[in-house]
Amino acid sequence: MRFRVESLDQHYGSAQVLRRVDFEIAPGECLAVLGRNGAGKTTLLKCLMGVLPVTRGKILVDDTDITGWSSHRRSTAGLAYVPQGREIFPELTVGENIEAAARAHGTFGTPSMDEAIGLFPVLGQMWRRPGGALSGGQQQQLAIVRALVTKPGLLILDEPTEGIQPNLVAMIRDVLAAFKGRMSLLLVEQYLDFAVSLADSFVVLSRGSVAEAGRIDCTSRETLARHISI
């Protein structure tokens, strides 16, 4: 999936949060969106998923303008979202959380569903446990699998390593790296080493605008760190 954003603006009332944001993600590549807290990163992701309306600009999937589409239609078109805070259904079991997503996207009972579940074996062990009873790291694994069972063309992740122990960070990194090439990734992440290990390109947001952008392999780590350090 080729994904493109053109001159995107977003307002909360009279306050402008995003200003003429532009970027493109080539099929099978990963884009890291970097920036300090309050730069507009989460707002951007919510606009991409249709959770928040945009004021101006375009969101395109393979040259199809999806700017006016509902969140549900974007999801069925191949966009999957792992939000900050995971937002799993706490009263549903692990299995019910995953099966609901799979049934909605026609992947229930398919090899792709089994593959996604097998990525994090702890979920199979806790299949009948309520999602709300899981630890933060286990909920993050559940949120990622719930997104992957939809077979997305673009997986959008908001701070997937936040509050996660180092061994699980490494596991999540390996899972996402294995899926690169099969889908595109858009990653908002404060843990720079994690972002750099996955990303092919980057966009730095500052006060809602693109302050810098380019290819990861043409940019120094120090340059990137300067934009996310307090």
C-alpha positions in Angstrom: 0.0 0.0 0.0 1.3 3.5 -0.9 0.1 6.1 1.6 0.3 9.8 1.1 -0.6 12.9 3.1 -0.8 16.3 1.4 -1.0 19.7 3.1 -2.9 18.4 6.1 -4.4 21.0 8.5 -6.3 20.3 11.7 -8.0 22.6 14.2 -9.4 22.2 17.7 -11.9 25.1 17.6 -9.8 28.2 16.8 -6.5 26.6 17.7 -4.6 25.1 14.7 -2.9 21.8 15.7 -1.5 20.6 12.4 -0.1 22.8 9.7 0.4 21.7 6.1 1.8 18.2 7.0 3.1 16.3 4.0 4.7 12.8 3.8 4.6 9.6 1.8 5.1 5.9 2.8 6.2 3.6 0.0 4.8 0.1 0.0 6.5 -2.1 2.5 8.4 0.7 4.2 8.3 2.2 7.7 8.0 5.9 8.4 8.8 7.1 11.9 7.0 10.3 13.1 9.2 12.0 15.7 8.8 15.0 17.9 8.5 16.3 21.4 5.3 15.8 23.5 2.6 18.2 22.3 4.0 18.3 18.7 0.8 16.9 17.2 1.8 13.3 16.6 -1.2 11.6 18.2 -3.6 14.1 16.6 -2.0 13.3 13.2 -2.7 9.6 13.7 -6.3 10.2 14.8 -6.8 12.3 11.6 -5.3 9.5 9.5 -7.8 7.0 11.0 -10.8 9.3 10.7 -11.2 9.7 14.5 -10.7 13.4 14.1 -11.7 15.5 11.1 -9.2 17.4 9.0 -9.6 21.1 8.2 -7.8 21.0 4.9 -5.6 18.6 2.8 -5.8 15.1 1.5 -5.1 11.5 2.7 -4.5 9.1 -0.1 -4.2 5.3 -0.4 -2.8 4.2 -3.7 -4.1 7.5 -5.2 -7.6 7.1 -3.8 -8.7 10.1 -1.7 -9.9 8.7 1.7 -10.1 12.0 3.5 -13.8 11.9 3.9 -14.1 8.2 4.8 -15.3 6.9 8.1 -13.0 5.1 10.5 -14.7 1.8 9.7 -14.3 2.3 6.0 -10.6 3.1 6.4 -10.2 0.0 8.5 -11.8 -2.3 5.9 -9.6 -0.6 3.2 -6.5 -1.8 5.0 -5.6 0.7 7.7 -5.0 -0.7 11.2 -4.3 1.3 14.3 -2.7 0.4 17.6 -3.4 3.5 19.7 -1.6 4.9 22.7 -3.1 3.3 25.7 -4.0 0.1 23.7 -7.8 0.6 24.0 -8.6 -3.1 24.1 -12.1 -4.2 25.3 -11.4 -5.0 29.0 -14.5 -7.0 29.7 -13.9 -9.3 26.7 -11.5 -12.1 26.8 -8.3 -12.1 24.9 -9.8 -14.5 22.4 -13.0 -12.4 22.0 -10.9 -9.2 21.4 -9.0 -10.9 18.6 -11.9 -12.8 17.1 -14.1 -9.6 16.9 -11.4 -7.9 14.8 -10.9 -11.0 12.6 -14.7 -11.6 12.0 -15.1 -7.9 11.0 -12.4 -8.3 8.4 -13.2 -11.7 7.1 -10.0 -13.4 8.4 -11.6 -15.5 11.2 -10.3 -19.1 11.0 -7.7 -18.3 8.3 -4.0 -19.1 8.4 -3.3 -15.4 8.7 -5.2 -15.2 12.0 -3.4 -18.2 13.4 0.0 -16.7 12.3 -0.8 -13.4 14.1 -1.9 -15.2 17.3 1.3 -17.3 17.3 3.5 -14.2 17.3 3.0 -13.8 21.1 2.5 -17.2 22.7 1.4 -15.7 26.0 -1.9 -14.7 24.4 -2.8 -18.3 23.7 -2.1 -19.2 27.3 -4.5 -16.4 28.4 -7.1 -16.9 25.7 -10.0 -17.0 28.1 -8.8 -14.3 30.5 -10.5 -10.8 30.4 -8.4 -8.3 28.6 -8.5 -5.9 31.5 -6.8 -8.5 33.7 -3.6 -8.5 31.6 -0.5 -6.6 32.4 0.4 -3.5 30.3 2.9 -5.4 28.2 0.4 -8.2 27.6 -2.3 -5.7 26.6 0.2 -4.2 24.1 0.8 -7.6 22.6 -3.0 -8.1 22.4 -3.5 -4.7 20.7 -0.8 -5.5 18.1 -2.3 -8.9 17.3 -5.8 -7.5 17.1 -4.5 -5.1 14.4 -2.5 -7.7 12.6 -5.4 -10.2 12.2 -7.1 -7.7 10.0 -4.3 -8.1 7.4 -3.6 -4.4 7.0 -1.8 -2.7 4.2 -0.7 0.0 6.6 -0.2 -0.6 10.4 -0.2 2.6 12.4 1.3 2.4 15.9 1.3 5.1 18.6 4.1 4.7 21.2 4.1 0.9 21.2 7.1 0.7 23.6 5.6 3.1 26.2 5.8 1.5 29.7 7.0 -1.9 28.3 9.9 -3.9 29.8 13.0 -4.2 27.6 12.6 -7.9 26.7 9.2 -7.3 25.3 10.3 -4.2 23.4 12.8 -6.4 21.6 10.1 -9.0 20.9 7.8 -6.3 19.5 10.6 -4.9 17.4 11.3 -8.4 15.9 7.6 -8.9 15.1 7.3 -5.6 13.3 10.6 -6.1 11.4 9.3 -9.5 10.2 6.2 -7.8 8.7 8.0 -5.0 7.0 7.8 -5.6 3.3 4.5 -7.4 3.6 2.8 -4.1 4.8 3.7 -0.5 5.4 4.3 0.9 8.9 3.7 4.3 10.4 5.4 4.6 13.8 5.1 7.3 16.4 7.8 6.6 19.0 9.9 8.4 21.6 12.4 5.5 22.0 14.8 6.6 19.3 16.8 3.3 19.1 13.6 1.4 18.5 12.4 3.8 15.8 15.7 3.9 14.0 16.0 0.1 13.9 12.7 -0.1 12.0 12.3 3.1 10.0 13.3 3.7 6.4 12.3 7.4 6.6 11.3 9.9 9.2 9.2 13.0 9.7 9.8 15.4 12.6 6.8 17.4 13.8 7.3 20.6 15.8 4.3 22.6 16.8 2.2 20.8 14.3 4.4 21.4 11.3 7.0 19.3 9.5 10.4 20.6 10.8 12.5 18.0 9.1 12.1 14.9 7.0 14.3 12.5 5.1 15.7 9.0 4.9 17.0 7.4 8.1 20.2 6.2 6.5 21.1 9.8 5.3 20.6 11.3 8.8 22.7 11.2 11.9 21.2 9.9 15.2 22.3 13.1 16.9 20.1 15.1 14.5 17.1 13.0 15.3 17.7 13.0 19.0 17.8 16.8 19.0 14.2 16.9 17.9 12.8 14.6 20.6 14.9 15.5 23.6 13.4 17.9 26.2 
